[in-house]
Amino acid sequence: PGVAIAEEDLVAVRMPPRFVPAGAFLTPEHVIGQRPRERVLANDLLRAERLANPESGQGLNAIIPRDMRAISVEIADGAALSGHLQPGNYVDVLVTVEGLADAAGVHAESRTATLIQTVFVLAVNEDAHRARADSGSGQGRPTVTFLVEPEQAEQIAHAERTGELRLSLRSDLDRSIFESHGVNADDVLGRKKEEKRTRGPRRTAPAPVIPVVPDLKQDCIVIVEGERRRVECTPTP
């Protein structure tokens, strides 16, 4: 998205007029130089609705919706999914932040959390690829451009400055949002769970059972039959 279409990007095909959809371009001249609003795959048919309005500007600003922002960040090669990330993908942005020191100078553990979920990728690595090709050095960090809300742009900018960003690739069909509390070293190594298993659950002594004896008034007599004795009681009315 947002990258100008060049002549070498196009292939002309013949098809019966009845199969040509509305809005399809009939000559390359009408397409060259225009910028797609969305990801275009190989052999996709270009239609006017898939291209940005030329009056909206040049570059990515032509495809940014109202009230949205584009922000670019530099990410290490491995953190950028080793070249598998493409414009039009959706990712989650993760950040690892070092723990701050308290008043006593003791540093808390670093923590990793999902910062923003389901982020649309506008562009990938364009500037880095050009820099490598021009210099021939192969150096340069991948640059990824996201489409986000203004508040999310602030979060990403702050996280890039104070922590380390990584990306987690999503399926294009998965837009679900999950609840994230983040993890630290104890969570990763299972130390807290192991501590709970070692201590075991706290047991509470059962409450004593006190038998309840009904307070009944009775008249009892002793009956002697030879060497046998027995007691008979009857409730007093």
C-alpha positions as a Markdown table, in Angstrom:
| # | Residue | x | y | z |
|---|---|---|---|---|
| 1 | Pro | 0.0 | 0.0 | 0.0 |
| 2 | Gly | 1.1 | 3.5 | -0.8 |
| 3 | Val | 3.9 | 2.5 | -3.2 |
| 4 | Ala | 3.7 | 3.9 | -6.7 |
| 5 | Ile | 2.9 | 1.4 | -9.4 |
| 6 | Ala | 5.7 | 1.0 | -12.0 |
| 7 | Glu | 5.4 | -0.2 | -15.5 |
| 8 | Glu | 7.3 | -3.4 | -14.7 |
| 9 | Asp | 4.6 | -4.2 | -12.0 |
| 10 | Leu | 1.9 | -4.6 | -14.6 |
| 11 | Val | 0.9 | -7.4 | -16.9 |
| 12 | Ala | -1.8 | -7.0 | -19.6 |
| 13 | Val | -4.2 | -9.8 | -20.2 |
| 14 | Arg | -7.0 | -10.4 | -22.7 |
| 15 | Met | -10.5 | -11.4 | -21.7 |
| 16 | Pro | -14.0 | -11.2 | -23.2 |
| 17 | Pro | -15.7 | -7.9 | -22.6 |
| 18 | Arg | -18.5 | -9.5 | -20.6 |
| 19 | Phe | -15.9 | -10.7 | -18.0 |
| 20 | Val | -14.3 | -7.3 | -17.5 |
| 21 | Pro | -15.5 | -5.9 | -14.1 |
| 22 | Ala | -16.7 | -2.3 | -13.6 |
| 23 | Gly | -13.9 | 0.0 | -12.7 |
| 24 | Ala | -11.1 | -2.1 | -14.4 |
| 25 | Phe | -8.3 | -0.2 | -16.2 |
| 26 | Leu | -7.9 | -0.9 | -19.9 |
| 27 | Thr | -4.5 | 0.6 | -20.5 |
| 28 | Pro | -1.3 | 0.7 | -18.4 |
| 29 | Glu | -1.1 | 4.5 | -18.7 |
| 30 | His | -4.1 | 4.9 | -16.4 |
| 31 | Val | -2.4 | 2.9 | -13.6 |
| 32 | Ile | 1.3 | 3.8 | -13.7 |
| 33 | Gly | 2.3 | 6.2 | -10.9 |
| 34 | Gln | -0.9 | 5.6 | -8.9 |
| 35 | Arg | -0.7 | 4.1 | -5.4 |
| 36 | Pro | -2.8 | 1.1 | -4.1 |
| 37 | Arg | -4.9 | 1.7 | -1.0 |
| 38 | Glu | -4.5 | -2.0 | 0.0 |
| 39 | Arg | -2.2 | -4.9 | -0.5 |
| 40 | Val | -2.2 | -6.1 | -4.2 |
| 41 | Leu | -1.1 | -9.7 | -4.8 |
| 42 | Ala | 0.4 | -11.1 | -8.0 |
| 43 | Asn | -2.2 | -11.5 | -10.8 |
| 44 | Asp | -4.8 | -9.4 | -9.0 |
| 45 | Leu | -7.1 | -7.3 | -11.2 |
| 46 | Leu | -6.7 | -3.6 | -10.6 |
| 47 | Arg | -9.8 | -1.5 | -10.2 |
| 48 | Ala | -10.3 | 2.1 | -9.5 |
| 49 | Glu | -11.6 | 1.5 | -6.0 |
| 50 | Arg | -8.4 | -0.2 | -5.0 |
| 51 | Leu | -6.3 | 2.9 | -5.8 |
| 52 | Ala | -5.8 | 6.0 | -3.7 |
| 53 | Asn | -7.3 | 9.3 | -5.0 |
| 54 | Pro | -4.5 | 11.2 | -6.7 |
| 55 | Glu | -5.9 | 14.4 | -5.2 |
| 56 | Ser | -5.3 | 13.1 | -1.7 |
| 57 | Gly | -1.5 | 13.5 | -2.0 |
| 58 | Gln | 1.5 | 11.4 | -2.9 |
| 59 | Gly | 2.9 | 8.6 | -0.8 |
| 60 | Leu | 1.4 | 7.0 | 2.3 |
| 61 | Asn | -0.6 | 10.1 | 3.2 |
| 62 | Ala | -2.9 | 9.3 | 0.2 |
| 63 | Ile | -4.2 | 6.1 | 1.9 |
| 64 | Ile | -4.3 | 7.1 | 5.5 |
| 65 | Pro | -7.9 | 7.3 | 6.7 |
| 66 | Arg | -9.2 | 10.3 | 8.6 |
| 67 | Asp | -8.3 | 10.4 | 12.3 |
| 68 | Met | -5.6 | 7.8 | 11.8 |
| 69 | Arg | -1.8 | 8.1 | 11.8 |
| 70 | Ala | 1.2 | 6.4 | 10.2 |
| 71 | Ile | 4.2 | 5.8 | 12.4 |
| 72 | Ser | 7.5 | 4.2 | 11.4 |
| 73 | Val | 9.8 | 2.3 | 13.7 |
| 74 | Glu | 13.2 | 0.6 | 13.3 |
| 75 | Ile | 13.1 | -3.0 | 14.4 |
| 76 | Ala | 15.9 | -5.6 | 14.6 |
| 77 | Asp | 15.9 | -8.2 | 11.8 |
| 78 | Gly | 14.7 | -11.1 | 13.9 |
| 79 | Ala | 12.1 | -8.9 | 15.7 |
| 80 | Ala | 10.7 | -8.0 | 12.2 |
| 81 | Leu | 9.9 | -11.7 | 11.5 |
| 82 | Ser | 13.1 | -12.2 | 9.4 |
| 83 | Gly | 11.7 | -10.8 | 6.2 |
| 84 | His | 8.4 | -12.6 | 6.2 |
| 85 | Leu | 6.4 | -9.4 | 7.1 |
| 86 | Gln | 4.6 | -7.8 | 4.2 |
| 87 | Pro | 2.5 | -4.7 | 3.8 |
| 88 | Gly | -1.1 | -5.5 | 4.5 |
| 89 | Asn | -0.3 | -7.9 | 7.3 |
| 90 | Tyr | -1.7 | -7.6 | 10.8 |
| 91 | Val | 0.7 | -7.8 | 13.8 |
| 92 | Asp | 0.7 | -7.4 | 17.6 |
| 93 | Val | 3.4 | -5.0 | 18.9 |
| 94 | Leu | 5.3 | -6.3 | 22.0 |
| 95 | Val | 7.6 | -4.3 | 24.2 |
| 96 | Thr | 10.2 | -5.3 | 26.7 |
| 97 | Val | 11.0 | -2.7 | 29.3 |
| 98 | Glu | 13.8 | -2.8 | 31.9 |
| 99 | Gly | 12.7 | -2.5 | 35.5 |
| 100 | Leu | 13.2 | 0.9 | 37.2 |
| 101 | Ala | 15.1 | 1.3 | 40.4 |
| 102 | Asp | 13.3 | 2.1 | 43.6 |
| 103 | Ala | 14.4 | 4.5 | 46.3 |
| 104 | Ala | 16.9 | 1.9 | 47.6 |
| 105 | Gly | 18.5 | 1.5 | 44.2 |
| 106 | Val | 17.1 | -2.0 | 43.7 |
| 107 | His | 16.0 | -2.6 | 40.1 |
| 108 | Ala | 12.8 | -4.4 | 39.3 |
| 109 | Glu | 12.8 | -7.3 | 36.8 |
| 110 | Ser | 12.3 | -6.5 | 33.1 |
| 111 | Arg | 8.8 | -7.2 | 31.8 |
| 112 | Thr | 7.4 | -8.0 | 28.4 |
| 113 | Ala | 3.8 | -7.1 | 27.4 |
| 114 | Thr | 1.7 | -6.8 | 24.4 |
| 115 | Leu | 1.5 | -3.1 | 23.7 |
| 116 | Ile | -1.1 | -2.9 | 20.9 |
| 117 | Gln | -3.0 | -5.7 | 19.1 |
| 118 | Thr | -4.2 | -6.1 | 15.5 |
| 119 | Val | -2.0 | -3.3 | 14.0 |
| 120 | Phe | -2.2 | -2.9 | 10.2 |
| 121 | Val | 1.2 | -2.8 | 8.4 |
| 122 | Leu | 1.4 | 0.0 | 5.8 |
| 123 | Ala | 4.9 | -0.5 | 4.6 |
| 124 | Val | 7.9 | -2.7 | 5.4 |
| 125 | Asn | 11.6 | -2.2 | 5.0 |
| 126 | Glu | 11.4 | 0.2 | 2.0 |
| 127 | Asp | 14.0 | 2.6 | 3.2 |
| 128 | Ala | 16.3 | -0.1 | 4.6 |
| 129 | His | 16.3 | -2.0 | 1.3 |
| 130 | Arg | 17.1 | 1.2 | -0.6 |
| 131 | Ala | 20.0 | 2.1 | 1.8 |
| 132 | Arg | 21.5 | -1.4 | 1.4 |
| 133 | Ala | 21.2 | -1.4 | -2.4 |
| 134 | Asp | 22.8 | 2.1 | -2.6 |
| 135 | Ser | 25.6 | 1.5 | -0.2 |
| 136 | Gly | 26.2 | -2.2 | -1.0 |
| 137 | Ser | 27.1 | -2.7 | 2.7 |
| 138 | Gly | 24.1 | -4.8 | 3.6 |
| 139 | Gln | 23.7 | -2.6 | 6.7 |
| 140 | Gly | 20.6 | -1.0 | 8.0 |
| 141 | Arg | 17.7 | -1.9 | 10.3 |
| 142 | Pro | 14.3 | -2.8 | 8.9 |
| 143 | Thr | 11.8 | -0.1 | 9.1 |
| 144 | Val | 8.1 | -0.9 | 9.6 |
| 145 | Thr | 5.3 | 1.6 | 9.2 |
| 146 | Phe | 2.0 | 1.0 | 11.1 |
| 147 | Leu | -1.5 | 2.5 | 10.7 |
| 148 | Val | -2.6 | 3.4 | 14.2 |
| 149 | Glu | -4.8 | 5.8 | 16.2 |
| 150 | Pro | -3.1 | 9.0 | 17.5 |
| 151 | Glu | -2.9 | 7.6 | 21.1 |
| 152 | Gln | -1.4 | 4.4 | 19.9 |
| 153 | Ala | 1.3 | 6.4 | 18.0 |
| 154 | Glu | 2.3 | 8.0 | 21.3 |
| 155 | Gln | 2.5 | 4.6 | 23.0 |
| 156 | Ile | 4.7 | 3.2 | 20.2 |
| 157 | Ala | 7.0 | 6.2 | 20.2 |
| 158 | His | 7.5 | 6.0 | 23.9 |
| 159 | Ala | 8.0 | 2.2 | 23.9 |
| 160 | Glu | 10.6 | 2.5 | 21.1 |
| 161 | Arg | 12.6 | 5.0 | 23.2 |
| 162 | Thr | 12.4 | 3.2 | 26.6 |
| 163 | Gly | 12.2 | -0.4 | 25.6 |
| 164 | Glu | 12.7 | -3.0 | 22.8 |
| 165 | Leu | 10.0 | -3.7 | 20.3 |
| 166 | Arg | 9.1 | -7.0 | 18.7 |
| 167 | Leu | 6.3 | -8.0 | 16.3 |
| 168 | Ser | 4.0 | -11.0 | 16.4 |
| 169 | Leu | 2.4 | -11.9 | 13.1 |
| 170 | Arg | -1.3 | -12.5 | 13.0 |
| 171 | Ser | -3.5 | -14.3 | 10.5 |
| 172 | Asp | -5.3 | -11.8 | 8.2 |
| 173 | Leu | -8.6 | -13.5 | 9.4 |
| 174 | Asp | -7.8 | -13.1 | 13.1 |
| 175 | Arg | -8.8 | -9.8 | 14.6 |
| 176 | Ser | -9.5 | -11.0 | 18.1 |
| 177 | Ile | -8.4 | -9.1 | 21.1 |
| 178 | Phe | -7.0 | -11.0 | 24.2 |
| 179 | Glu | -6.3 | -9.8 | 27.7 |
| 180 | Ser | -2.6 | -9.4 | 28.3 |
| 181 | His | -0.9 | -8.9 | 31.7 |
| 182 | Gly | 2.7 | -9.3 | 30.5 |
| 183 | Val | 5.3 | -11.6 | 31.8 |
| 184 | Asn | 8.7 | -11.4 | 33.7 |
| 185 | Ala | 11.4 | -13.9 | 34.4 |
| 186 | Asp | 9.5 | -15.6 | 37.1 |
| 187 | Asp | 6.5 | -16.2 | 34.8 |
| 188 | Val | 8.7 | -17.5 | 32.0 |
| 189 | Leu | 10.6 | -20.0 | 34.3 |
| 190 | Gly | 7.5 | -21.0 | 36.3 |
| 191 | Arg | 9.1 | -19.9 | 39.6 |
| 192 | Lys | 5.8 | -18.6 | 41.0 |
| 193 | Lys | 4.0 | -21.8 | 40.2 |
| 194 | Glu | 6.8 | -23.9 | 41.6 |
| 195 | Glu | 6.7 | -21.9 | 44.8 |
| 196 | Lys | 3.0 | -22.4 | 45.2 |
| 197 | Arg | 3.4 | -26.2 | 44.7 |
| 198 | Thr | 6.2 | -26.3 | 47.3 |
| 199 | Arg | 4.3 | -24.5 | 49.9 |
| 200 | Gly | 1.1 | -26.3 | 49.1 |
| 201 | Pro | -2.4 | -25.0 | 49.9 |
| 202 | Arg | -3.0 | -23.7 | 53.3 |
| 203 | Arg | -5.3 | -26.1 | 55.2 |
| 204 | Thr | -7.8 | -25.0 | 57.8 |
| 205 | Ala | -8.5 | -27.2 | 60.8 |
| 206 | Pro | -12.1 | -28.5 | 60.7 |
| 207 | Ala | -14.5 | -27.0 | 63.2 |
| 208 | Pro | -15.2 | -29.3 | 66.1 |
| 209 | Val | -18.5 | -31.2 | 65.9 |
| 210 | Ile | -20.6 | -30.7 | 69.1 |
| 211 | Pro | -23.4 | -33.2 | 69.4 |
| 212 | Val | -26.7 | -31.7 | 70.1 |
| 213 | Val | -28.6 | -33.5 | 72.9 |
| 214 | Pro | -32.3 | -32.7 | 73.0 |
| 215 | Asp | -33.4 | -31.4 | 76.3 |
| 216 | Leu | -36.3 | -33.9 | 77.0 |
| 217 | Lys | -38.0 | -34.5 | 80.4 |
| 218 | Gln | -38.6 | -38.2 | 81.0 |
| 219 | Asp | -40.0 | -40.5 | 83.7 |
| 220 | Cys | -37.9 | -43.6 | 84.0 |
| 221 | Ile | -38.6 | -46.8 | 86.0 |
| 222 | Val | -36.4 | -49.9 | 86.6 |
| 223 | Ile | -38.0 | -53.2 | 85.9 |
| 224 | Val | -36.4 | -56.3 | 87.6 |
| 225 | Glu | -37.1 | -59.6 | 86.1 |
| 226 | Gly | -35.2 | -62.2 | 87.9 |
| 227 | Glu | -31.5 | -61.5 | 87.3 |
| 228 | Arg | -32.3 | -59.1 | 84.4 |
| 229 | Arg | -32.9 | -55.4 | 84.8 |
| 230 | Arg | -34.1 | -52.9 | 82.2 |
| 231 | Val | -35.0 | -49.3 | 82.2 |
| 232 | Glu | -38.1 | -47.9 | 80.5 |
| 233 | Cys | -38.6 | -44.1 | 80.1 |
| 234 | Thr | -41.6 | -42.2 | 78.9 |
| 235 | Pro | -41.6 | -38.5 | 78.0 |
| 236 | Thr | -43.3 | -36.3 | 80.6 |
| 237 | Pro | -46.2 | -34.5 | 79.1 |
